[in-house]
Amino acid sequence: MPAIFWFFIAFLLLGTALMVFSPIVANKKLMHDIKPLWSNKRPLETFIRPNHTYRYQFDTYKHKYNSETLIDEKTWSDLNLDSVFHNMNFNFTAIGEMRLFATLKNMFQVTDAKLISDFKINTGFRNKVSLHLAQIGKAIYPTFPDQISSIKRNNFFMLCTYLPLIFIIISIFTPSIGITLTIFSAIFNMILSGFLKKTYEQDLNSMFYTSTVIKKAYAIQQHELAPDLDIDFKHFVTARKFSGLLGRVNSNDETSVFSLLFKLIFMMDYHLFHLIQNSFKKYEDEVMACYEYIANIDNHYAVALWRETLDHYTVPQVVEKDVIHFEQLTHPLINDAVPNDLAIDNHILLTGSNASGKSTFMKAVALNLILSQTINTATAEKFEYKPGMIYTSMVNQDDILTGDSYFMTEIKSIKRLFEITTTTKVYCFIDEIFKGTNTTERIAASESVLSYLDQLKGYTVIAATHDIELSTLLDNMYSNYHFNESITEDNISFDFKIKPGKADTRNAIELLRIMSFPNQIYNRAKSTANHKN
């Protein structure tokens, strides 16, 4: 028997061995990396993948939702929700990341208290589920199954998968012909496989990713602590049996050139893709249920671990009365933040000096309303609220692309607050209202807008201003609260605590002195201010 025949046999056995044993080695290493994650309070991956598409699920399916109930782009930006998302993104999977982003946009909810508790308390369960989720991973950000159109298979290409194996068998009886045909068929398949992959690469990635999702959903739901999943997994036998191979097809972390050549020679990607494609389309609802199941579990793990990183948190309570009541409320992005207590049962007008805490307080309230309604968590000792929609007009700036000035940007931002057509509860947060125009017109416009918002049914407004005059003008509609500071000879300090009533201190001119501006500037400014008062 020619040596080349035995070479092919050895190559075939080596490729098979690598397919079998390399995942075992990889999984042992993966579990070693997973075990300390919880105690170290860190994600498995500490970098952002260049191929990430966090918004994909939200952007793909938002048309199915009432847009007014979703967090709009202005509010998302004002509240730094990108940073909130990244802080709690302990997800193992790409679909988990996409779902968490959509959740913070108010598309989904993370509310399974038992699952969160099991992750926190049961180390064995947590590690097993984490391993399954990590094996799905983030190497691919898939197109969702219902977004993929079926690709018609070519029967000749399907036959090509078997040709190298057939010719190897022929080589046993007719070595000269069989070996030649084996070599030619292997080369032909490698070229053909590479060419075909370019025509449907994204669908290929998504299909193989989906196979792993189904296999891991099957494995996780068998655990007694895992949520139930009403799926007939017999519909996906091929996908589950071959998902160990499929998960590595077309990945960038091949364990060996042998495994890559092995798959190319036998056109495994093309053949298996078409074997499982029909079942995915036929039972598309069940496939989507597996996606939701995995992403939802991944999100509960992420939220459970994120809670461990917080100074304190509570499970918020929904109440029927129109009130927000909280104790020891803090901003979720600020470490060692100063907590505040308050019961909000009316509109609030916040006054106070620069840097005294008005904006941070409003953002803390708005963020906790969003977090309470999406991930059932508030950064407070107590948080009671009536669910509703959250809109902000806070961090405005010139828009170079549209040519809008600061004031025009602010006008558009506030105008959208009047265009909400829902009859449900609405929370509006407006920071430094109309600061982009002169004092006289700012006060007049602010009073008019805030009075109008007071007349809209179901609205609760929290607005901040430097114009103390508004406190008097709106006294019968808005409850006055303020933040203030303490000024010493050489320093200014803030306690960041909210207090009832309007502000009775100002710090702008004193800051000129503390920052060592020329005395002439400080004295003239102080004299002018005293004269106007």
Secondary structure, 3 states (H helix, E strand, C coil): CCHHHHHHHHHHHHHHHHHHHHHHHHHHHHHHHHCCHHHHCCCCCCCCCCCCCCCHHHHHHHHHCCHHHCCCHHHHHHCCHHHHHHHCCCCCCHHHHHHHHHHHCCCCCCCCHHHHHHHHHCHHHHHHHHHHHHHHCCCCCCCCHHHCCCCCCCHHHHHHCCHHHHHHHHHHHCHHHHHHHHHHHHHHHHHHHHHHHHHCHHHHHHHHHHHHHHHHHHHHHCCCCCCCCCCCHHHHHHHHHHHHHHCCCCCCCCCCHHHHHHHHHCCHHHHHHHHHHHHHHHCHHHHHHHHHHHHHHHHHHHHHHHHHHCCCCECCEECCCCCEEEEEECCCCCCCCCCEEEEECCEEEEEECCCCCHHHHHHHHHHHHHHHHHCCCECCCEEEECCCEEEEECCCCCECCCCECHHHHHHHHHHHHHCCCCCCCEEEEECCCCCCCCHHHHHHHHHHHHHHHHHCCCEEEEEEECCCHHHHHCCCCEEEEEECEEECCCCEEECCCCEECCCCCCCHHHHHHHCCCCHHHHHHHHHHHHHHC
